[in-house]
Amino acid sequence: MSACTEPGCTGSYGPHGYCDDCGHKAPAAPKPPTKPSSEPQSVQRPISRPVSTSRFGAGWVSMPRVSRGEPTGGPVQPIEESQRFCRKCNTPVGRGRDGNPGRARGYCRKDGTPFCFEPTLAETDAVDRYEIDRCIARGGQGWIYLGHDTHFDDTGLQRAVVLKGVIDSADPEAIEQARQERRFLIAVDHPNIVKVIDFVRHPDPLTGTMAGYLVMEYIDGRTLLDLHREYHDEGGQRAPLPLTHVLAYGIEILQAIGYLHEKGLLYCDFKPDNAMHTGDQLKLIDLGAVVPMDDVPDMFLGTVGYQAPEIGDTGPTTASDLYTVGRSLAVLSFNFEGFTKEYADRLPDRDDVPVLAAHESFDLLLRRATHPDPAQRFASAEQMRSQLEGVLQEVLSASQVRPPTLTSRVFTVEQRTFGTDVVIAGDRSLSQVDWSAVGPALPAPLVDPADPAAGHLAAIAAADPDSVVDALLAIPSQSPEVVLQLVGARIAAGQLDVAHQDLDAYAASAPHDWRVSWYRGLAALSAGRPHEARPYFEHVYAALPGELPPKLALAAASEWDGDDDRAGPLYHRVWRADTRYVSAAFGYARVLARRGELAAAITALDGVPEDSAQHTFAQVAAIRTCLSPNLAKAELLDAGARLTRLKIGIERQAELSIEVFAAALDWVRDNDGAEASGEVLGRPLADRHLRFGLEKAYRDLAGVTEDVDRKIELVRTANRVRPRTLF
């Protein structure tokens, strides 16, 4: 066996063509130099596409269009002698002796099984209606040939095709059975899946036995394995693919896998070799391992390092297909050395992989997709794709790219807020948050429209929790959604003991439903126990790493629990990804303010859109953040300018003016002799002028105050703060 060429790897390529240590595929053998020949050259029919840009991953990620170009060069070389073994007894065959090369075709000396380690079809060979142009590669099941359909299509052209061997048998009935079994592939029609055109038979020229071939459309592009192996960073160093590219490819892959699952088919053997970036699309290019879900054969294909650990016992399943996608995303996104050995059935620790340490949500997505327990993985390709889109949104937003807003398939958006009326200034901001408002303000899980009681639940319009509980109890069908909605209503109504009982009963029948942890977390918040809520919200985050509400809930529980190190980054991720989650902006600003990062806190608050109902609250909070202790002159002037621009009622304007003028007077007193140019709310930075401003603010506030005692006190205060005059 030849040594692996991957940097730092000490393994060797096995008979299957993959390294027995790092798991990477052996590179194609170098092509010999072309010798001059008087013989006519074959026509190269495939045409390359122009290189421009294409968009992947819900249209969010721009990548160069990929084209392999004109297939050129000499013929594909036979399999290396070190990789030649009898397919029946695994004895080495086709080996050279006495300095002479071994034969690529022959018979095993031990059991007489014929072997062939070079292409069996030659140029111009006719396989049914298809003519072979030449061999272009070797796949996991045999040689792959480029050919063309001898029948002209509607445009008068001969269509380029690829023929892939899928069965080699001496039994004509077995070939016919395989042909019938593969007919379902011709009906597969999806833009992310190579089109299977036909299934044909042809005698092997060496043995005379019949061989079966899938005939597929020719795809011009590069496999993800090729792109991964060829990628270099800006410094010219070999590097994994950019994470945004990997996530975008994953979304396209899951669209194709999900389509097959809807058709009752399992892909079985997904890996980076089997997906090709072609022009402005990604396509699955190898359907040779696809099997029907309801008729899985005893023998099926899989690849060490990608296949699920339970597949030997259960056979291929939806869960095992999703596992292969998760493993492929891991291989493409970081240097996954030893993924066929040491890490054949697990991922490295997060802290040992920079991209996983930097992107917690991506790490959690991979760990759920490749969980050892199939029941803990994503329930469907659509669910995994949805979470992948959310992770991509988060990664893009971290790189200052604002992707389009996502609509969650499992949560409502934030419709109420918490912590938006807090004075954001140092440690005071934590104690001033009304934590009892967090639970009711968090987005709620959406009702499954397929639930038998979905119609009844949609009709409930009661406002208070007790009325909602009564309405839910009146529904004749106590379906899963009714039970969970009842649990949520009981928590809101303060009926925590009964809510826990209902939740325990539901969890017994649905132990892997993430909503169990969600409602347990809400109940803990309602009871004022954020420390107990945090593990439940961590579990929901791990189950739904692409969703924002679990991150928001976990951030709130962590902040309430006094853990700003956990709360701050979570608030930040939510706010960067979607500015509809205004509570996250205020939470992030509170954490920053407590760290003394006042400018960053103000920047977060400035991000609240002007069309948000909380925009004014954000600007008020920004003003008060500017007025934090030890404020600089620039912050004081900024606070005054913000208040001047703010359109608020007279009472609120007067209250904030009092705060600004009082802070300005403190600054003048503490900075005696400092350069004092500039104005605050139209008043120069001088004691006398500021006092006149403060006096007026108190009188304005007294003028709109209905409480007589308070009005009198405000007037007296105005008299005390005004400067001395002759009148």
Phi and psi in degrees as a GROMACS rama.xvg file:
@    title "Ramachandran Plot"
@    xaxis  label "Phi"
@    yaxis  label "Psi"
@TYPE xy
-82.845  153.422  SER-2
-72.8042  146.872  ALA-3
-67.7296  142.241  CYS-4
-96.3308  -1.28739  THR-5
-67.3474  139.603  GLU-6
-57.2105  127.14  PRO-7
80.9698  -2.54346  GLY-8
-92.0679  138.198  CYS-9
-108.482  9.23972  THR-10
-80.3611  -176.439  GLY-11
-134.24  155.059  SER-12
-77.9784  127.822  TYR-13
-85.0282  -178.494  GLY-14
-62.3831  -21.4755  PRO-15
-81.1425  -6.19871  HIS-16
91.8254  6.48849  GLY-17
-120.281  151.427  TYR-18
-67.6156  138.474  CYS-19
-81.6939  0.265409  ASP-20
-115.79  -64.6516  ASP-21
-84.5065  -19.2834  CYS-22
87.1189  -0.110278  GLY-23
-77.8956  151.623  HIS-24
-75.4602  144.995  LYS-25
-65.6361  138.338  ALA-26
-67.2036  156.501  PRO-27
-62.4429  144.008  ALA-28
-63.8012  141.382  ALA-29
-62.1043  141.829  PRO-30
-84.0796  138.918  LYS-31
-68.7535  155.175  PRO-32
-61.6504  143.897  PRO-33
-75.5342  128.086  THR-34
-92.0481  143.686  LYS-35
-59.2817  141.854  PRO-36
-146.992  143.893  SER-37
-87.2693  -6.34832  SER-38
-72.9276  144.739  GLU-39
-64.1021  140.247  PRO-40
-87.0683  146.157  GLN-41
-69.5541  151.81  SER-42
-76.6946  130.913  VAL-43
-93.3019  99.2222  GLN-44
-77.6992  -41.0505  ARG-45
-60.0532  139.242  PRO-46
-110.135  133.843  ILE-47
-74.8506  154.701  SER-48
-99.3856  154.598  ARG-49
-68.3992  151.655  PRO-50
-94.3448  116.338  VAL-51
-136.725  -139.531  SER-52
-122.935  150.347  THR-53
-134.458  164.191  SER-54
-120.73  130.641  ARG-55
-121.392  173.061  PHE-56
62.3975  65.5442  GLY-57
62.4111  21.4868  ALA-58
79.9356  13.3962  GLY-59
-94.1416  -22.5174  TRP-60
-114.766  123.648  VAL-61
-93.6532  128.443  SER-62
-137.731  153.959  MET-63
-62.3559  143.763  PRO-64
-65.9667  141.352  ARG-65
-111.634  132.236  VAL-66
-139.025  136.714  SER-67
-78.8287  -23.0916  ARG-68
80.5419  -168.209  GLY-69
-65.2169  124.4  GLU-70
-64.1496  118.169  PRO-71
-131.491  177.973  THR-72
96.6177  -177.785  GLY-73
-80.3788  -174.88  GLY-74
-70.9254  156.704  PRO-75
-64.4527  134.471  VAL-76
-79.6646  152.447  GLN-77
-60.395  162.944  PRO-78
-65.9836  138.352  ILE-79
-56.0207  147.155  GLU-80
-60.4673  -33.6661  GLU-81
-66.7252  -14.2716  SER-82
-108.829  15.2491  GLN-83
-98.6693  117.909  ARG-84
-138.102  151.697  PHE-85
-66.4828  131.916  CYS-86
-70.0624  -15.098  ARG-87
-99.162  -50.6726  LYS-88
-109.617  -2.83424  CYS-89
66.6452  19.7492  ASN-90
-76.5375  139.743  THR-91
-57.9632  134.253  PRO-92
-137.423  166.031  VAL-93
63.241  31.0189  GLY-94
-96.7669  148.099  ARG-95
-78.3948  156.539  GLY-96
-141.676  146.05  ARG-97
55.882  36.8017  ASP-98
81.7376  -2.10793  GLY-99
-97.0416  141.167  ASN-100
-67.397  151.563  PRO-101
-75.7362  159.698  GLY-102
-80.5931  135.911  ARG-103
-79.5255  -17.6961  ALA-104
-128.238  146.577  ARG-105
165.288  -153.965  GLY-106
-132.649  144.579  TYR-107
-66.6175  129.418  CYS-108
-65.6902  -23.6581  ARG-109
-83.9167  -47.4964  LYS-110
-128.118  3.98452  ASP-111
78.0538  6.82937  GLY-112
-68.6872  129.665  THR-113
-69.0292  147.382  PRO-114
-132.847  155.093  PHE-115
-151.36  118.882  CYS-116
-116.865  28.3113  PHE-117
-140.198  161.445  GLU-118
-55.3407  139.882  PRO-119
-94.3721  -15.9497  THR-120
-108.174  143.936  LEU-121
-117.766  168.392  ALA-122
-55.5474  135.272  GLU-123
77.7839  -2.34024  THR-124
-59.9984  140.171  ASP-125
-101.394  122.302  ALA-126
-115.715  98.6941  VAL-127
58.684  -122.565  ASP-128
-93.5813  8.09691  ARG-129
-111.671  135.147  TYR-130
-105.296  131.904  GLU-131
-77.5519  130.613  ILE-132
-89.147  -48.4047  ASP-133
179.8  167.611  ARG-134
-80.0453  135.998  CYS-135
-117.059  -15.5717  ILE-136
-171.56  172.441  ALA-137
-121.284  127.351  ARG-138
-100.513  -172.777  GLY-139
-67.7795  -22.4944  GLY-140
-112.617  -1.01341  GLN-141
152.058  -170.367  GLY-142
-75.5951  150.816  TRP-143
-119.616  130.907  ILE-144
-119.594  143.963  TYR-145
-94.6309  132.274  LEU-146
-147.543  -166.641  GLY-147
-148.486  151.843  HIS-148
-78.909  122.306  ASP-149
-72.3991  -12.2307  THR-150
-87.2333  132.224  HIS-151
-74.0262  143.459  PHE-152
-85.4978  -172.17  ASP-153
-62.5634  -23.7524  ASP-154
-92.4291  1.73341  THR-155
84.0469  14.2667  GLY-156
-109.912  157.828  LEU-157
-94.2862  118.561  GLN-158
-73.239  132.971  ARG-159
-73.0584  138.782  ALA-160
-136.736  165.419  VAL-161
-121.774  132.716  VAL-162
-109.814  128.545  LEU-163
-126.183  122.969  LYS-164
-69.1888  133.442  GLY-165
-123.883  -15.0565  VAL-166
-156.358  142.927  ILE-167
-132.948  112.023  ASP-168
-145.65  146.052  SER-169
-85.6096  -4.01906  ALA-170
-101.427  108.448  ASP-171
-57.333  -33.4725  PRO-172
-66.7155  -35.7302  GLU-173
-65.6916  -39.0551  ALA-174
-62.9681  -44.0025  ILE-175
-65.5593  -39.1713  GLU-176
-62.8386  -42.0377  GLN-177
-62.9989  -39.7937  ALA-178
-61.8896  -43.3793  ARG-179
-65.8524  -39.5029  GLN-180
-66.9144  -28.0875  GLU-181
-91.3075  -3.04128  ARG-182
-60.2386  -29.1718  ARG-183
-62.8023  -24.8193  PHE-184
-67.7547  -26.9402  LEU-185
-67.7302  -26.4613  ILE-186
-81.394  -9.63401  ALA-187
-70.421  124.885  VAL-188
-143.424  99.0671  ASP-189
-148.445  140.985  HIS-190
-63.3766  -18.442  PRO-191
-100.695  14.0157  ASN-192
-131.141  132.245  ILE-193
-57.4279  141.677  VAL-194
-84.8305  123.257  LYS-195
-85.4978  123.8  VAL-196
-95.9975  -36.6817  ILE-197
-162.62  167.37  ASP-198
-131.308  120.425  PHE-199
-127.37  162.397  VAL-200
-117.962  151.444  ARG-201
-158.509  136.564  HIS-202
-71.412  138.759  PRO-203
-69.8456  127.377  ASP-204
-66.4199  -19.8558  PRO-205
-85.3182  -48.0085  LEU-206
-104.989  -18.1043  THR-207
81.1263  -5.54823  GLY-208
-73.1382  154.23  THR-209
-80.2955  139.065  MET-210
-121.849  147.045  ALA-211
-107.114  143.811  GLY-212
-131.956  133.891  TYR-213
-82.6248  134.267  LEU-214
-107.543  122.264  VAL-215
-128.435  160.865  MET-216
-62.8338  148.693  GLU-217
-80.2576  128.78  TYR-218
-110.407  126.223  ILE-219
-99.212  109.416  ASP-220
175.619  -155.108  GLY-221
-132.889  140.69  ARG-222
-72.218  159.452  THR-223
-63.6099  -30.9082  LEU-224
-64.3894  -43.3368  LEU-225
-61.9011  -46.4689  ASP-226
-62.1827  -38.3176  LEU-227
-64.8702  -43.2563  HIS-228
-73.2649  -25.6734  ARG-229
-95.9258  -7.23274  GLU-230
-74.148  137.17  TYR-231
-130.243  146.922  HIS-232
-78.8565  -175.912  ASP-233
-63.0338  -23.6426  GLU-234
-87.3418  2.90553  GLY-235
84.7827  7.5009  GLY-236
-91.0725  145.357  GLN-237
-59.3259  132.095  ARG-238
-150.745  158.003  ALA-239
-64.9036  165.418  PRO-240
-64.4079  150.207  LEU-241
-57.2725  143.408  PRO-242
-60.7746  -37.5126  LEU-243
-61.644  -36.8805  THR-244
-65.962  -44.5566  HIS-245
-60.7958  -45.3462  VAL-246
-65.4506  -40.693  LEU-247
-63.8811  -42.5081  ALA-248
-61.9818  -41.3905  TYR-249
-59.4915  -39.7688  GLY-250
-62.2553  -42.9607  ILE-251
-66.141  -42.3152  GLU-252
-60.0595  -44.9404  ILE-253
-69.394  -27.1345  LEU-254
-62.8233  -42.8682  GLN-255
-69.8016  -46.0111  ALA-256
-61.6787  -42.0377  ILE-257
-61.8964  -38.6716  GLY-258
-61.8786  -44.5775  TYR-259
-61.5844  -42.0433  LEU-260
-62.5632  -39.3709  HIS-261
-63.1313  -29.971  GLU-262
-84.7917  4.0721  LYS-263
77.3709  27.2563  GLY-264
-120.739  149.663  LEU-265
-116.09  134.807  LEU-266
-76.3365  -37.6666  TYR-267
78.2539  -46.4759  CYS-268
-130.326  51.897  ASP-269
-75.7693  141.64  PHE-270
-163.33  166.733  LYS-271
-58.2818  -24.1456  PRO-272
-63.7976  -26.0181  ASP-273
-100.783  15.3502  ASN-274
-131.785  137.827  ALA-275
-126.327  131.957  MET-276
-83.2004  112.714  HIS-277
-126.06  112.544  THR-278
60.9902  -113.11  GLY-279
-114.542  29.7932  ASP-280
-138.766  162.628  GLN-281
-115.817  134.742  LEU-282
-132.513  139.196  LYS-283
-72.8397  128.583  LEU-284
-111.414  -4.58085  ILE-285
-131.506  107.804  ASP-286
-104.175  14.7055  LEU-287
-65.2639  -22.3218  GLY-288
-100.286  -0.740055  ALA-289
-65.6763  135.561  VAL-290
-135.385  154.265  VAL-291
-70.7967  142.796  PRO-292
-62.1901  -37.2125  MET-293
-89.5936  5.12846  ASP-294
-151.181  59.0985  ASP-295
-73.0612  124.921  VAL-296
-70.2564  166.066  PRO-297
-66.6667  -32.1329  ASP-298
-108.268  130.882  MET-299
-147.673  159.807  PHE-300
-88.9112  149.823  LEU-301
-162.843  161.908  GLY-302
-128.748  127.686  THR-303
-57.8247  135.294  VAL-304
98.316  -21.8682  GLY-305
-116.155  -34.6656  TYR-306
-73.946  149.23  GLN-307
-68.5802  146.453  ALA-308
-65.4524  -25.5031  PRO-309
-89.4599  -1.35107  GLU-310
-64.1504  -27.511  ILE-311
-65.6103  -27.6359  GLY-312
-93.8404  -40.1392  ASP-313
-98.9927  -17.9588  THR-314
76.1933  176.268  GLY-315
-67.4438  143.032  PRO-316
-142.742  174.678  THR-317
-57.7246  -43.0514  THR-318
-63.0004  -37.8112  ALA-319
-71.7149  -32.6362  SER-320
-62.0067  -45.3203  ASP-321
-66.1255  -31.7955  LEU-322
-60.6694  -44.4906  TYR-323
-63.2904  -35.0029  THR-324
-66.6842  -44.6471  VAL-325
-59.9728  -43.7552  GLY-326
-64.5603  -38.3321  ARG-327
-65.0957  -41.3258  SER-328
-62.408  -36.9421  LEU-329
-65.4698  -45.6168  ALA-330
-61.3671  -37.2953  VAL-331
-76.5008  -24.0854  LEU-332
-98.7606  -16.7144  SER-333
-152.923  167.466  PHE-334
-72.8041  90.6675  ASN-335
-93.7296  67.0429  PHE-336
-68.5434  141.076  GLU-337
75.1147  22.5131  GLY-338
-74.6204  -8.07904  PHE-339
-100.699  -5.30712  THR-340
-125.988  -88.7483  LYS-341
-57.2835  -38.3728  GLU-342
-112.144  32.4189  TYR-343
-62.6436  -28.322  ALA-344
-130.926  22.5545  ASP-345
-156.676  166.94  ARG-346
-101.938  153.834  LEU-347
-63.4824  162.065  PRO-348
-61.5569  145.814  ASP-349
-56.1199  -43.6443  ARG-350
-67.3214  -16.3015  ASP-351
-88.6511  -6.04659  ASP-352
-125.432  109.439  VAL-353
-53.0539  -42.8322  PRO-354
-68.1828  -31.2142  VAL-355
-75.3268  -37.868  LEU-356
-65.8468  -33.9785  ALA-357
-80.8056  -22.3293  ALA-358
-131.483  83.6755  HIS-359
-57.8436  -40.1691  GLU-360
-64.3531  -38.7075  SER-361
-65.0922  -41.9709  PHE-362
-58.7653  -45.4244  ASP-363
-65.9544  -35.8369  LEU-364
-63.3627  -45.7514  LEU-365
-62.0027  -39.6271  LEU-366
-70.7934  -32.8439  ARG-367
-73.4897  -41.8726  ARG-368
-61.9158  -31.4731  ALA-369
-112.112  26.2723  THR-370
-60.9096  139.258  HIS-371
-59.1132  -30.753  PRO-372
-91.5304  114.864  ASP-373
-56.2816  -31.2965  PRO-374
-67.6681  -18.5879  ALA-375
-91.8866  -6.40385  GLN-376
-80.4358  179.461  ARG-377
-62.0297  145.241  PHE-378
-75.8694  -22.845  ALA-379
-158.485  163.622  SER-380
-63.0225  -35.117  ALA-381
-65.7362  -40.8805  GLU-382
-64.8941  -43.1324  GLN-383
-65.873  -39.7548  MET-384
-63.1383  -41.2043  ARG-385
-60.449  -43.1525  SER-386
-69.4483  -33.3666  GLN-387
-65.059  -38.2802  LEU-388
-62.6666  -41.3277  GLU-389
-64.1686  -40.2911  GLY-390
-66.6148  -40.6646  VAL-391
-61.4768  -42.4723  LEU-392
-57.5676  -43.4986  GLN-393
-66.2064  -42.1641  GLU-394
-66.4591  -42.857  VAL-395
-62.936  -42.5681  LEU-396
-65.631  -29.3577  SER-397
-69.3327  -22.4928  ALA-398
-99.5876  23.6823  SER-399
67.4583  21.9244  GLN-400
-106.394  123.521  VAL-401
-94.9089  101.314  ARG-402
-75.3828  165.16  PRO-403
-58.9281  152.495  PRO-404
-66.8359  134.666  THR-405
-90.4793  144.83  LEU-406
-102.403  115.71  THR-407
-66.3663  143.331  SER-408
-91.837  -4.80668  ARG-409
-128.013  -13.3936  VAL-410
-130.404  150.851  PHE-411
-73.2501  167.328  THR-412
-85.4859  170.198  VAL-413
-67.6728  118.79  GLU-414
-109.528  -18.7581  GLN-415
-129.833  161.689  ARG-416
-122.12  165.176  THR-417
-136.425  148.198  PHE-418
70.9165  19.506  GLY-419
-93.13  -6.52575  THR-420
-113.459  30.3693  ASP-421
-100.567  141.506  VAL-422
-72.2968  111.75  VAL-423
-89.0299  93.9605  ILE-424
-155.972  102.131  ALA-425
59.6513  -149.52  GLY-426
-66.5567  -20.2757  ASP-427
-60.7723  -31.7317  ARG-428
-62.8005  -30.9368  SER-429
-68.9754  -44.332  LEU-430
-73.1509  -19.6897  SER-431
-86.7213  -11.8674  GLN-432
-69.823  133.768  VAL-433
-83.5322  90.6795  ASP-434
-66.8516  -21.6105  TRP-435
-66.0032  -16.0898  SER-436
-86.1697  -8.10561  ALA-437
-66.2836  -53.6956  VAL-438
-54.0095  -54.1224  GLY-439
-62.5332  -24.7267  PRO-440
-85.0379  -19.587  ALA-441
-67.355  144.893  LEU-442
-56.8778  151.44  PRO-443
-106.692  149.33  ALA-444
-60.6351  138.158  PRO-445
-74.8488  150.355  LEU-446
-77.0054  134.335  VAL-447
-66.4076  116.918  ASP-448
-63.8872  -17.8006  PRO-449
-83.3775  -8.28757  ALA-450
-64.7552  138.815  ASP-451
-61.3886  -22.3537  PRO-452
-102.701  13.6426  ALA-453
-58.2283  -37.9293  ALA-454
-64.2508  -42.5679  GLY-455
-62.0491  -42.2293  HIS-456
-66.8787  -36.7209  LEU-457
-66.3748  -24.475  ALA-458
-84.9216  -10.3497  ALA-459
-74.9077  122.915  ILE-460
-124.853  11.4494  ALA-461
-63.7238  143.42  ALA-462
-89.3007  -45.0669  ALA-463
-90.5978  149.841  ASP-464
-56.9082  -39.2347  PRO-465
-63.0424  -40.2445  ASP-466
-67.2992  -35.9721  SER-467
-64.7895  -42.4556  VAL-468
-57.9517  -46.4329  VAL-469
-61.1746  -42.0099  ASP-470
-65.733  -38.5474  ALA-471
-69.4791  -38.6038  LEU-472
-66.2793  -23.1278  LEU-473
-81.5581  -11.7197  ALA-474
-70.8144  128.211  ILE-475
-66.5927  -31.5105  PRO-476
-100.04  113.177  SER-477
-87.5574  70.4376  GLN-478
-75.2469  170.428  SER-479
-53.5972  -42.3794  PRO-480
-67.0202  -36.4542  GLU-481
-64.3857  -42.8292  VAL-482
-60.7407  -46.3488  VAL-483
-69.188  -40.0161  LEU-484
-63.981  -36.0629  GLN-485
-65.8114  -39.9786  LEU-486
-59.9863  -46.2936  VAL-487
-62.1389  -39.9905  GLY-488
-68.1284  -38.7388  ALA-489
-64.753  -38.861  ARG-490
-62.8647  -44.3876  ILE-491
-63.8511  -30.9913  ALA-492
-85.95  -2.03484  ALA-493
83.6955  9.54163  GLY-494
-88.6446  65.1305  GLN-495
-69.6217  -38.1796  LEU-496
-62.4303  -46.3625  ASP-497
-67.2397  -37.3968  VAL-498
-61.233  -42.5352  ALA-499
-63.7072  -39.7317  HIS-500
-63.1161  -45.4268  GLN-501
-64.1802  -38.6712  ASP-502
-69.2509  -39.068  LEU-503
-61.3788  -41.6591  ASP-504
-65.5989  -41.4257  ALA-505
-67.1143  -41.4414  TYR-506
-62.5205  -28.8717  ALA-507
-63.2389  -32.7486  ALA-508
-95.9692  -16.3884  SER-509
-138.686  67.4865  ALA-510
-66.0289  -21.0698  PRO-511
-101.133  7.26233  HIS-512
-76.4772  118.052  ASP-513
-60.7238  -22.0366  TRP-514
-67.1412  -22.8504  ARG-515
-60.5061  -48.3885  VAL-516
-66.4453  -36.3645  SER-517
-59.564  -49.0613  TRP-518
-73.0443  -30.0473  TYR-519
-64.824  -39.2976  ARG-520
-63.858  -42.7543  GLY-521
-62.4704  -41.1448  LEU-522
-62.5478  -39.7544  ALA-523
-65.3591  -39.4319  ALA-524
-63.6477  -42.5708  LEU-525
-61.9262  -31.8117  SER-526
-83.9113  0.969172  ALA-527
76.352  27.8157  GLY-528
-121.127  74.9128  ARG-529
-62.1879  -32.1506  PRO-530
-61.7583  -36.6448  HIS-531
-73.5134  -29.7734  GLU-532
-72.0725  -31.5285  ALA-533
-58.2714  -47.2172  ARG-534
-60.774  -33.6529  PRO-535
-67.539  -43.239  TYR-536
-71.0891  -30.2987  PHE-537
-61.2864  -39.8046  GLU-538
-65.9906  -41.4135  HIS-539
-65.6125  -40.5731  VAL-540
-60.0699  -42.7498  TYR-541
-65.8938  -33.8193  ALA-542
-76.0235  -32.4656  ALA-543
-129.882  68.4826  LEU-544
-67.7232  -14.2276  PRO-545
-94.1629  -2.41147  GLY-546
-92.3932  145.741  GLU-547
-86.6818  -38.5196  LEU-548
-55.2226  -41.7173  PRO-549
-61.5771  -36.4265  PRO-550
-66.2013  -40.9746  LYS-551
-64.4238  -43.8008  LEU-552
-63.4171  -42.9948  ALA-553
-66.6361  -38.0877  LEU-554
-62.9845  -44.9457  ALA-555
-63.232  -45.72  ALA-556
-62.7792  -38.1458  ALA-557
-68.2064  -42.5615  SER-558
-63.8387  -45.842  GLU-559
-57.934  -35.0571  TRP-560
-81.5349  0.788006  ASP-561
85.3208  14.6104  GLY-562
-106.05  81.9216  ASP-563
-67.2369  -27.31  ASP-564
-63.4349  -32.4664  ASP-565
-86.6904  -40.0452  ARG-566
-68.0295  -44.9791  ALA-567
-56.6496  -55.3164  GLY-568
-60.7986  -34.7869  PRO-569
-67.5436  -47.4457  LEU-570
-55.5032  -43.7317  TYR-571
-62.1763  -45.3083  HIS-572
-60.6763  -44.4563  ARG-573
-63.1944  -46.0283  VAL-574
-67.3113  -40.5751  TRP-575
-62.8312  -38.9093  ARG-576
-76.2913  -32.5348  ALA-577
-154.687  112.286  ASP-578
-77.1815  3.17456  THR-579
-74.8683  -19.6767  ARG-580
-88.8241  74.0179  TYR-581
-66.0043  -31.9574  VAL-582
-57.8764  -31.6282  SER-583
-68.2725  -36.6011  ALA-584
-62.1713  -45.9848  ALA-585
-66.9641  -39.98  PHE-586
-62.686  -44.1377  GLY-587
-63.3016  -41.0571  TYR-588
-63.9068  -38.5381  ALA-589
-62.2556  -44.6471  ARG-590
-62.5145  -44.3788  VAL-591
-62.4691  -41.1737  LEU-592
-63.352  -40.6438  ALA-593
-66.7508  -24.1973  ARG-594
-85.509  -3.44073  ARG-595
83.3732  8.6448  GLY-596
-92.3473  70.7322  GLU-597
-68.5304  -39.7843  LEU-598
-61.9223  -41.742  ALA-599
-66.8442  -37.2169  ALA-600
-62.3872  -42.253  ALA-601
-65.7995  -39.1893  ILE-602
-60.3386  -41.0089  THR-603
-62.4027  -43.5601  ALA-604
-67.3781  -34.907  LEU-605
-65.3907  -18.0553  ASP-606
-77.0326  -11.76  GLY-607
-65.3648  119.275  VAL-608
-60.0501  151.223  PRO-609
-64.814  -26.4555  GLU-610
-85.3877  2.51917  ASP-611
-81.4192  142.907  SER-612
-64.1572  -17.6967  ALA-613
-99.1233  7.10383  GLN-614
-59.9775  -45.4603  HIS-615
-62.5548  -42.646  THR-616
-59.4093  -39.0258  PHE-617
-64.9736  -40.819  ALA-618
-69.9922  -36.8698  GLN-619
-62.1588  -43.0498  VAL-620
-64.2792  -37.4935  ALA-621
-64.3087  -40.3585  ALA-622
-61.568  -46.3172  ILE-623
-69.2609  -29.4891  ARG-624
-68.2297  -36.9673  THR-625
-60.5228  -31.3391  CYS-626
-90.348  19.0187  LEU-627
-62.76  159.381  SER-628
-53.9752  149.604  PRO-629
62.0339  33.5723  ASN-630
-67.2448  150.056  LEU-631
-89.3833  166.723  ALA-632
-59.7278  -41.2803  LYS-633
-60.8766  -39.2126  ALA-634
-67.5986  -38.2742  GLU-635
-63.3557  -46.1488  LEU-636
-65.1201  -36.9506  LEU-637
-63.9182  -42.3319  ASP-638
-60.6925  -43.3669  ALA-639
-64.9596  -41.5503  GLY-640
-64.4192  -39.7927  ALA-641
-63.13  -43.7587  ARG-642
-66.5024  -34.616  LEU-643
-62.992  -38.1901  THR-644
-77.8935  -20.8835  ARG-645
-76.0367  130.952  LEU-646
-100.263  99.2979  LYS-647
-136.784  171.189  ILE-648
-65.8295  163.402  GLY-649
-59.5637  -42.7653  ILE-650
-63.3364  -48.4481  GLU-651
-65.441  -37.9875  ARG-652
-60.6443  -43.347  GLN-653
-66.7761  -41.0849  ALA-654
-62.07  -45.8778  GLU-655
-69.955  -33.9686  LEU-656
-61.8319  -40.062  SER-657
-59.0935  -43.9954  ILE-658
-64.7503  -41.8908  GLU-659
-68.0211  -46.6354  VAL-660
-64.2232  -39.0812  PHE-661
-63.3202  -41.6096  ALA-662
-65.9605  -37.818  ALA-663
-64.7589  -41.2852  ALA-664
-63.1253  -40.0219  LEU-665
-62.7647  -40.7483  ASP-666
-64.128  -43.7468  TRP-667
-61.897  -42.6085  VAL-668
-65.0352  -40.468  ARG-669
-80.7619  -13.0073  ASP-670
-124.794  44.2624  ASN-671
-58.7322  127  ASP-672
93.5551  -10.1519  GLY-673
-75.2981  156.656  ALA-674
-62.0523  124.54  GLU-675
-123.748  37.337  ALA-676
-73.3739  162.088  SER-677
102.247  167.119  GLY-678
-129.934  152.838  GLU-679
-123.443  115.892  VAL-680
53.6923  41.4209  LEU-681
80.2435  5.58939  GLY-682
-115.695  132.807  ARG-683
-59.9625  154.777  PRO-684
-77.9794  68.5899  LEU-685
-139.354  146.749  ALA-686
-53.1653  -49.1916  ASP-687
-61.5379  -48.8391  ARG-688
-64.0443  -40.1605  HIS-689
-66.8949  -36.4914  LEU-690
-65.385  -40.1072  ARG-691
-60.2424  -40.2503  PHE-692
-64.8757  -42.0767  GLY-693
-65.9299  -41.151  LEU-694
-58.5143  -47.52  GLU-695
-61.2618  -39.4075  LYS-696
-62.3251  -42.0976  ALA-697
-63.6145  -41.0738  TYR-698
-68.8619  -36.0718  ARG-699
-62.2382  -41.0936  ASP-700
-67.8254  -39.0538  LEU-701
-63.5591  -33.414  ALA-702
-67.5326  -22.0666  GLY-703
-110.681  5.75554  VAL-704
-91.3224  126.973  THR-705
-85.1222  -27.7126  GLU-706
-69.2597  118.706  ASP-707
-63.6107  -45.7235  VAL-708
-61.188  -42.5123  ASP-709
-67.1727  -38.4122  ARG-710
-58.6293  -44.9478  LYS-711
-62.6553  -42.612  ILE-712
-65.6705  -37.8967  GLU-713
-65.6819  -39.8241  LEU-714
-65.2706  -43.3934  VAL-715
-60.7022  -40.189  ARG-716
-65.1098  -39.7819  THR-717
-59.724  -40.4102  ALA-718
-66.1521  -34.6678  ASN-719
-71.8382  -34.4874  ARG-720
-88.7503  -15.7873  VAL-721
-67.0942  148.416  ARG-722
-71.3364  160.519  PRO-723
-69.6072  136.423  ARG-724
-135.73  173.769  THR-725
-83.297  -5.42925  LEU-726
